Amino acid sequence: MLCHAVCTAAFATVIASEALVLLSTWWHTYGTMRIARASNQDVSMTYLLLRDGEPPFLRLMLGLLIP
C-alpha cells in the first residue's frame, strides 16, 4: 500500500513539473509574439511554438499520461 502511495505521488510530481515547463514555454512564447507584433512583424503563434520546442513537451506529456 505504501508503494502505491509513493508511486502515485512521484507520478503526480513528474506531471506537475512537466506542466510547469509547458506553461512557461507558452508564457514566454506569447511574450515573444507580443514583442514581434509591436514591431509590426507578422509572426504566428504556431510558428513560435514549433520553433520553441513545443512538440517534445507534448510527446513527453502524452507518454506520461498514456501507458
N, C-alpha and C positions, 0 to 999 in steps of 0.2 A: 504494500500500500504506500509506503514511504517513497519507493522508487517511482511510482506513478505520479505522486505529487511533485517530486523533484523534476521529473521529465517534463511534466506539464508546465512548470514554472520556467524551466530552461527554454522550452519551445516558445512560450509567450514572450520571454525576454528577447529572443532572436527576432521574432516577428516585429516587436515594438521597435527594436533598433533599426531594422530594415525600413520600417515605415518612416522613422525619423529621417533617415538618409533620403528616402524618396521625397518627402515633403520639403526637405532642404533644397533638393535639386529643383523641384518645381518653383519654390520661392525665389531662388537666385535666377532661374531662367526667366521668370516673369519680370524681375528687375532688369535683366539684360534687354528683354523685349521693350520695356518701357523706355529705357535709355535710347534704344535704336529708333523708336517711334518719335521721340523728342528731337532727334537729329534728322528727321524726315527720311529714314531708311525703312523700306518695306521688308520686314522680317516676320515670317510666320512662326507661331508657337511650335508647330510640328517640326520645322527645321531645327529650331533651337533645342528641343527636347531630344531629337535624334542625335544632334551634334554633342550634347552634353551627357550622353550615355544613359538615356532612359531605358532602352531595351534590356541591358544587362540587369538592371534593378527589377524590371518586371519579370524577367525569366527567373530570377532568384526567388522573388516572392511567390510566383506560381509554383516553383519547385518545392517551396516550403509548405504551401497550402494544399497541394495535390500530391498525395503519397504515391 
